[in-house]
Amino acid sequence: MPVDPRDFRELVGNLLENACKWARNRIHFSAVRQNGHFSLLIQDDGPGGSQSDCQIFSAGAFVSIV
């Protein structure tokens, strides 16, 4: 799916800002590009959210709260 670089930077910035806000001590960030796919993982050791906090942005793109 084509992504506007400015929108992507804003999305990642918002996710990292949220992780920094809620993390107790640790934030883990990884990005992998493999076989034409891109995966981004941002984890923190904060309290987390509920599954109802998950919002679908567009078809095929989603945020997973684990």
PLY file of the C-alpha trace (Angstrom):
ply
format ascii 1.0
element vertex 66
property float x
property float y
property float z
element edge 65
property int vertex1
property int vertex2
end_header
0.00 0.00 0.00
1.54 3.37 -0.95
2.24 5.58 2.06
2.94 9.30 2.13
6.30 9.78 3.91
4.99 12.71 5.97
1.97 10.74 7.13
4.18 7.78 8.01
6.56 9.97 10.05
3.57 11.47 11.87
2.12 8.02 12.60
5.42 6.65 13.92
6.02 9.84 15.89
2.60 9.55 17.53
3.18 5.90 18.42
6.62 6.63 19.89
5.29 9.64 21.79
2.57 7.44 23.28
5.12 4.76 24.21
7.31 7.39 25.90
4.32 8.76 27.78
3.18 5.40 29.16
6.36 3.32 29.45
7.52 2.54 32.94
11.15 1.81 32.03
11.47 0.27 28.59
10.51 0.87 24.95
11.34 -1.60 22.18
11.27 -0.45 18.56
11.96 -2.63 15.54
11.35 -2.32 11.82
11.78 -5.10 9.28
11.41 -5.12 5.51
11.25 -8.60 4.03
9.76 -10.06 0.86
8.06 -6.79 -0.06
6.43 -6.38 3.35
7.23 -3.91 6.10
6.62 -4.60 9.78
6.91 -2.03 12.53
6.80 -3.01 16.20
6.71 -0.54 19.08
6.34 -2.00 22.56
6.58 -0.47 26.00
6.20 -1.82 29.51
3.30 0.48 30.37
-0.21 -0.48 31.49
-1.50 -1.17 27.96
-4.97 -0.65 26.55
-8.07 -2.67 25.87
-8.95 -4.33 22.58
-11.74 -1.75 22.21
-8.99 0.91 21.99
-7.89 -0.62 18.67
-9.00 1.43 15.66
-8.91 0.38 12.03
-7.33 3.10 9.87
-8.13 1.66 6.42
-8.77 -1.67 4.76
-5.82 -3.97 5.39
-4.10 -1.62 7.86
-4.68 -1.95 11.59
-3.15 -1.40 14.98
-2.85 -4.43 17.22
-2.80 -4.01 20.97
-1.21 -7.00 22.68
0 1
1 2
2 3
3 4
4 5
5 6
6 7
7 8
8 9
9 10
10 11
11 12
12 13
13 14
14 15
15 16
16 17
17 18
18 19
19 20
20 21
21 22
22 23
23 24
24 25
25 26
26 27
27 28
28 29
29 30
30 31
31 32
32 33
33 34
34 35
35 36
36 37
37 38
38 39
39 40
40 41
41 42
42 43
43 44
44 45
45 46
46 47
47 48
48 49
49 50
50 51
51 52
52 53
53 54
54 55
55 56
56 57
57 58
58 59
59 60
60 61
61 62
62 63
63 64
64 65
